[in-house]
Amino acid sequence: MEQVRQLLKLIRESKGKIFVMVVSALVFAFMLFPFDDLSDLISSQVSRLSNNSVYVQFEKLKMSLFPQPGVKMDQVYIESIRTPAISATELVITPSVRGLIQQKPYGHVSAKGLLKGDVDVQVGKGSKTENGAERHKIEVSAKKISLHDLREMANLPILLKGQLNLESTALADLTFQEQPDIEMNLSINQFELPPSNVNTPMGPLTLPDLKLSTVELKGRLAAGQFVIETGTIGKPGDELYGTIKGKIGLTIVNRGNSFGHQIGAYNIEVDLKTKRSFQERAALFLTFIDGYKTPTSEGSQYKFKVSASNPMMPPSIGAVR
């Protein structure tokens, strides 16, 4: 018994040293752990959890405990059966301690080199809907995203070039049982549209090549309707310059294993000024709106509105009142 008492006394007197020793051992083991060897394990787990629809690979993995837990991956490659492969030079995932405790997807994700740009996503607690459904607050910031790479990932039929910047805040139920509320500010620098053909309800439409200094759009999505508050196409001096505003029906749909969207009725007002050089190159395209043309010293001005009950029907074009 005397030896036990002496041992307990020694532990009490040395508890500070023992604590430091244990913490040091844990930190030392954490630093020496071969996290890079987890690549195959993580890839297989992601593949299994996604029913072999998503494959993730990376070169280096680092983890941190202070000031908060986080994971950093270098040279990340993500391949999906639904979208073209994407890559990022660096991916950092920092979960919120509150989120870990509450088992909620709160935290911060940043990706460098994603679509040749940088993306930041912050997820936190949001207000509930009127029906009591829980929503998350999602803040997205994207800078210098390649419009060409984004177009390939989204499989859009139109060739596009330029650099996209986006600032957006959303309140969303991640199951999308109720429609989200989203506010966004979008800009595209050095926008380019090479000549291309697009299928429309009225038949194939040839789009002329177009270069714009900038495209800016401010809007909000609420109750399944996207409202374009302000939209600016080009700048004074460009071959094409003007403004747009209006509403587009847009609903986010939960399809079980994936999410999609449905476009409904739309009503958009357009005010464009064109130079003669663009008019000559886009003569066929501008034929549809010749009835709303007013000659100017440099070319023409077109003021009209476009509307339809759904995107599969030929649009109705009329004068702006």
N, C-alpha and C positions, 0 to 999 in steps of 0.2 A: 504493500500500500504506500509505503514511503516513496518508492520509486515512481509510482503513478502520480503522487502529489508533486514530486519534483519535476516530472515531465509536464504536467499541467501548468505549473508555475513558469517553466521555461517557455511554454507556448504563449502564455499570457504576456510575458515580458518581451517576447520576440515576435508578437503578432504582426507588427508593422513590417519587420524584415521578411516574415513569411509571406505576407500579402504582396510585397514588391516582388519577391522571388516567383510566386505563382503567376502574377500578371506578366512578368518578364518572360517566363517560360511560354505562356500562351501567345504573347506577341511574337516571340522568337519562332515558335512553331508555325504561327500564321504566316510570317514572312517567308519561311522556308518551304511552305507547302507548295507542291508543284501544280499550281492552278492551271497552267497551260495544258496539262495532261487531261483536264476535264473536258476538252473540246469535243472529243468523240462522244463522251457520256451525255453532255448537254445537247449535242446535235441529235442523238438517238432519242432522248427524252422529248425534245420538241417535235420530232417527227412522229413519235408515238402518240403524243397528246393531240396532235393535229390530224390524226388519221392518215399519216404519210402525205399530207398536202403541203407542208412547210418544211424546208430544210435550211438549217443555219450552220455556218462555219466561220471560224475566226482563227487568227494566228496567235494572239496573246490575250491572256485574261489576268486582270489584277483586281483585288478586292481590298476595301478599306473599312475600318471600323470607326475612325474618328475623322472629322467631328460628327459624322453620321455614316451609317453603313451604306456601301455602294459597290457597284461593279463596273469595271471599265474593260471594254473589248476593243482590240485593234484589228483593222483589216477585216471587217465583218462582211459576209456574203450571205444573202437571204434569197432563197429560191422557192417559188410557190407555183402550184399547178394552175392557179387562177390568174396570176399576173407575171410579167417578165421579171427576171432576176434583178435585184438591186443590191448595191454595195455601199459601204461607208468606211471611211478611213478610221473613224473612232466613234464608238457608241458608249455612252455613260448612262447607267441606270442608278438613280438614287431614290430608293423608296422612303416614304415618310415614316417616322417612328410611330406616329399616331395611326397611320394606315396599317402598319404591321400589327399593331395591337388590336385594331378593330377589323382586321382582315379586309381592308378596302384598298383599291388600286390607287392610293394617293402617292404622289411623289413627283420626281422630275426626270425627264429623259432628254438627252441632248445627243445629236448626231452630226458629226462633221464629215463633209464630203458626200453627203447623201444627195443624189441627183445633182452633183457638183456644187452643192450649196450647204448651208448650215440650218438645222432645224432644232427648235427647242419646244418641248411640250411639258406643261405643268398641270397636274391633276390634283384637285382638292375637293373638299366638301362643298356642295351647292345647296340652294334652297329647294324645298319640295314643291311639287306641282299642286294645283288646286285639289286634285284627287288623292294627294298624299304620297305620290310616288317619289322615291328618292332620286335626286339628280346630282351629278357631279359637275364641278366647275372645271372646264378645260380651256387652258390658254395655249395658243399655238403661235410661234414666231418662226417664220421662214425667211431666209435671206439668200439672194443670188442663186435661186433654184433654176436649173437649166430647163427651159420650156420644151426643148427638143426631147430631153430625157423623160420629162413628165408626160409628154404626149405619147411616147413609146410605152411607158408603164401603164397609162390609162387606155392604150390602144385606140386613140382617137383617129378618125379618118382624115383629118386635115394636118398638113405639115406646118409646124410652128417653130419659131426660133425667138430667143430673147431670154432675159433674166427676170424671174418672178420674185417679188417680195410680198409677204403676207403677215398681217397681224390680225388675230381672231380670238374672240372669247365666246365660249359656248356653255350653256346650261343644258345638260343632256342626261336622260335615263339611258344607260349603256345597253339596255335591252331594246331600246327604241319602241317600247309599247306606247309611248307618247312622243309627239314630235318635239325636237329640240328647239331652243332659242339660241340663235347665233348672230353675232355682230362681226363684221369683217371689213378690213381695209386692204385692198389689193392693188399692186402696181406692177407693171411690166416695162422694163427698160429695153430700148433697141429692139422693138417688136418687128418680126419679119414673117410675112406670109407668102411663101413661094406659090407660083401658079399651081392650081389643083382643081380637081373635079369632085363635087360632093353630091350625093344622092339626096333629093328633097321630095316632099309630096308632089311637087310639080314636075318632077323629072330631074335628070342630071343637071347640075349647075356648075359652070366654070367660074372659078374665082381668080381674079387677076392678082399678080404679085403686088405686094404692098409692104412698105417700110414706114414705121412710125417711131417718133422719138420716145413716146411713152403711151401707156394705156393705164388709166386709173379708175378704180371702182370702189365705191363705198355702199354697203348694203347690209340687210339684216334678214334672217330667216325666222319666221314665227308662225305658228299655227298652220304649217304646211305651205307657206307662201313666202317667196323670196322677193323682197322689195329693193329695187335699185334706187337708192336715195340720190346719189350723184354718180355719173359716169362720164369720163372724158376720153375721147379717142384722139390721139395725136396732140400736137401743139401748133399754134399759129406759125405758118411757114412750111408745115408738112403738106404733102400732096392731098392728104385727107385729114380734116380736123372737124370735131363736133362733139355733141353731147347726147347721152341717152338717159332715159329714166323710165320706170314702169314696174310691172309686177309679173312674176312667173310662178305658177303653181309647182311646188317641189316638195315631195314627200319621201322621207327616209323609210325604207321597208325592211323588216326583219324577215329573212328568208331561211331561217333555221341555222344553217352552217355559215351563212354569209349575210352581208347587208347590201342593199341596192337602193336605187332611187327611181321615182316615177315623176315625170314632168307632165303637168296638166295645162290648164288654160293660161294664156299669156297675153299681155297688152303692153306694148313698148312704144314710147315716143322717141323719135330720132330727129336730130337737127345736124346736118352735115354740110360742110363747105369743101368743095373739091377744086383742084387746079385743072387746067385744060389738059395737062400731060396725063393725069390720072383718068380723066374722062375719055380720052382717046384710047387708052389701054383697056378700060373697063366699059366700053360702049355697050356691049351685050348685057353685062351685069346690070348696068344703070337703066336699061330699057324698062325694067319693072317699075321704076319710080320716076320716069320722065314726066309724068303728069303732075308732079309736085316740085318741079324745078323752077328756080328763079335765077336768071343770069346775074353774074357779078363781074367786077372788073378783072378778076383773075380766073374765073371759071363759072361755077354754078353753086347754088345753095339748094339743098333738098330738106324739106320739112314734111314728115309723114309719121303715121303710126302703123304698127303691125300687130295683128291680134289673131287668135285662133282659140277654139275650145280645147284642142289638144294638138300635140306636135305632129301627129300623123295626118292632119287635115291641111289642105292648102291655106296659107294665111290670107287674111283680109287686109288690104293696104288702103289707107284712107288719109285724108287731110287732118292735120292737127288743128283743133279749134282753140 
